[in-house]
Amino acid sequence: MTDVPALPLRSGAEIPVVGLGTYSLTGRSGTRSLTEAIQAGYRLIDSAKGYGNEREVGEAVRAAGVPREELVVTTKLPNDEHGYDAALKSFDTSITALGLETVDLYLIHWPMPQLDKYVETWKALISLRDEGRVRSIGVSNFSVEQIERLEAETGETPSVNQVELRIGHEQAELRAFHEAHGIVTESYSPLKHGSALAKDETVRRIAEAHGVQWNQVVLRWNLQLGTVVIPRSKDAGRQAANLDLFGFELDGDEMQALSALRP
Ligand SMILES: NC(=O)c1ccc[n+]([C@@H]2O[C@H](COP(=O)([O-])OP(=O)(O)OC[C@H]3O[C@@H](n4cnc5c(N)ncnc54)[C@H](OP(=O)(O)O)[C@@H]3O)[C@@H](O)[C@H]2O)c1
């Protein structure tokens, strides 16, 4: 089984550098895929109330037979439940659906600047963390300015900002800000434009040189930027390939060639 390294979070907890994206993994087949993924070595699971699969994630955590403390279960607060009280209520429904005692990582899914409630929502997450119901708190899809506002108004920096980050969209400025502030960058949709990347000459050449698959080259690029990556697959074979990223390393020229692609 692949032993996945972890990064420290500012909360004191750790986050594995590869996790399972779970968008659309729902129902009985979703529970089965999630359970198999945990049994195959995934320790970070990325759910959201908006994905409608918190129940399935909780079932898989209980069915997989892996000690609870080894798992980093993530869920996210939806856009229509911003506000201090609304966020606390929303968390109650999430943890009930999960059927777990604690959530390891709780994120605000989107900042929703038009509502202008993300600071009070963040205060609710701080309360949940202080009560011990959540181990680490973070955000998703937040800009530098929005994180700076959280820091200025609450004195609390998110452990994680989960953003779209992939070849062709490498978020250099945001990553530099995260690094300076001790925030872990989590990359979502790393395999977007996968059909173009699978056929791309540069990706194929690099994959061949290392004896790996195109998707492993793409995900390894995310890892070597210093980010956590959360590819989604419903298929056990593809899940295993997406986790098997630690037997090769891209050199500087390969990283640059991949960064120059615009799929
Ligand atoms: N915070 C946010 O706003 C946000 C937004 C988007 C996504 N996310 C999170 O990030 C996760 C990942 O992003 P994503 O779901 O957009 O897409 P993704 O992981 O970039 O790509 C998923 C697609 O790639 C295919 N795939 C996966 N592994 C493959 C492989 N080894 N070979 C060939 N095809 C492969 C999957 O098909 P199969 O299932 O058939 O393998 C699926 O169609 C989400 O599931 C979610 O947890 C968060």
The ligand as a MOL file (V3000), in Angstrom:
LIG
                    3D

  0  0  0     0  0            999 V3000
M  V30 BEGIN CTAB
M  V30 COUNTS 48 52 0 0 0
M  V30 BEGIN ATOM
M  V30 1 N -13.7530 23.5440 -3.4140 0
M  V30 2 C -14.3520 23.5660 -4.5830 0
M  V30 3 O -15.0260 24.5280 -4.9840 0
M  V30 4 C -14.1750 22.3800 -5.5030 0
M  V30 5 C -14.5350 22.4830 -6.8480 0
M  V30 6 C -14.3050 21.3790 -7.6690 0
M  V30 7 C -13.7740 20.2030 -7.1290 0
M  V30 8 N -13.4790 20.1370 -5.7950 0 CHG=1
M  V30 9 C -12.9370 18.8870 -5.1900 0
M  V30 10 O -11.8470 18.4250 -5.9700 0
M  V30 11 C -12.1120 17.0860 -6.4010 0
M  V30 12 C -11.4280 16.7870 -7.7190 0
M  V30 13 O -11.8400 17.6710 -8.7370 0
M  V30 14 P -12.9010 17.2340 -9.8650 0
M  V30 15 O -13.8760 16.2640 -9.3090 0
M  V30 16 O -13.4050 18.4960 -10.4570 0 CHG=-1
M  V30 17 O -12.0830 16.5480 -11.0130 0
M  V30 18 P -10.6710 15.8440 -11.2690 0
M  V30 19 O -10.2200 15.0580 -10.1090 0
M  V30 20 O -9.7580 16.8570 -11.8550 0
M  V30 21 O -11.0770 14.8560 -12.4620 0
M  V30 22 C -12.0370 13.8600 -12.2870 0
M  V30 23 C -12.2610 13.1560 -13.6360 0
M  V30 24 O -11.0540 12.5400 -14.0600 0
M  V30 25 C -11.2860 11.1510 -14.3010 0
M  V30 26 N -10.0950 10.4350 -13.8380 0
M  V30 27 C -9.6480 10.3510 -12.5530 0
M  V30 28 N -8.5240 9.6150 -12.4960 0
M  V30 29 C -8.2460 9.2320 -13.7690 0
M  V30 30 C -7.2070 8.4510 -14.3490 0
M  V30 31 N -6.2490 7.9310 -13.5830 0
M  V30 32 N -7.2250 8.2480 -15.6970 0
M  V30 33 C -8.2050 8.7720 -16.4430 0
M  V30 34 N -9.2250 9.5280 -15.9540 0
M  V30 35 C -9.2420 9.7480 -14.6160 0
M  V30 36 C -12.5210 10.8030 -13.4920 0
M  V30 37 O -13.2450 9.7700 -14.1080 0
M  V30 38 P -13.5270 8.3530 -13.3490 0
M  V30 39 O -14.2810 8.6570 -12.0790 0
M  V30 40 O -14.3360 7.5920 -14.3340 0
M  V30 41 O -12.1750 7.7380 -13.0930 0
M  V30 42 C -13.3240 12.1040 -13.5570 0
M  V30 43 O -14.0710 12.1670 -14.7570 0
M  V30 44 C -13.6430 17.0370 -6.4170 0
M  V30 45 O -14.1400 15.7460 -6.5250 0
M  V30 46 C -13.9550 17.7570 -5.1320 0
M  V30 47 O -13.7330 16.9110 -4.0260 0
M  V30 48 C -13.6490 21.2100 -4.9880 0
M  V30 END ATOM
M  V30 BEGIN BOND
M  V30 1 1 1 2
M  V30 2 2 2 3
M  V30 3 1 2 4
M  V30 4 1 4 5
M  V30 5 2 4 48
M  V30 6 2 5 6
M  V30 7 1 6 7
M  V30 8 2 7 8
M  V30 9 1 8 9
M  V30 10 1 8 48
M  V30 11 1 9 10
M  V30 12 1 9 46
M  V30 13 1 10 11
M  V30 14 1 11 12
M  V30 15 1 11 44
M  V30 16 1 12 13
M  V30 17 1 13 14
M  V30 18 2 14 15
M  V30 19 1 14 16
M  V30 20 1 14 17
M  V30 21 1 17 18
M  V30 22 2 18 19
M  V30 23 1 18 20
M  V30 24 1 18 21
M  V30 25 1 21 22
M  V30 26 1 22 23
M  V30 27 1 23 24
M  V30 28 1 23 42
M  V30 29 1 24 25
M  V30 30 1 25 26
M  V30 31 1 25 36
M  V30 32 1 26 27
M  V30 33 1 26 35
M  V30 34 2 27 28
M  V30 35 1 28 29
M  V30 36 1 29 30
M  V30 37 2 29 35
M  V30 38 1 30 31
M  V30 39 2 30 32
M  V30 40 1 32 33
M  V30 41 2 33 34
M  V30 42 1 34 35
M  V30 43 1 36 37
M  V30 44 1 36 42
M  V30 45 1 37 38
M  V30 46 2 38 39
M  V30 47 1 38 40
M  V30 48 1 38 41
M  V30 49 1 42 43
M  V30 50 1 44 45
M  V30 51 1 44 46
M  V30 52 1 46 47
M  V30 END BOND
M  V30 END CTAB
M  END
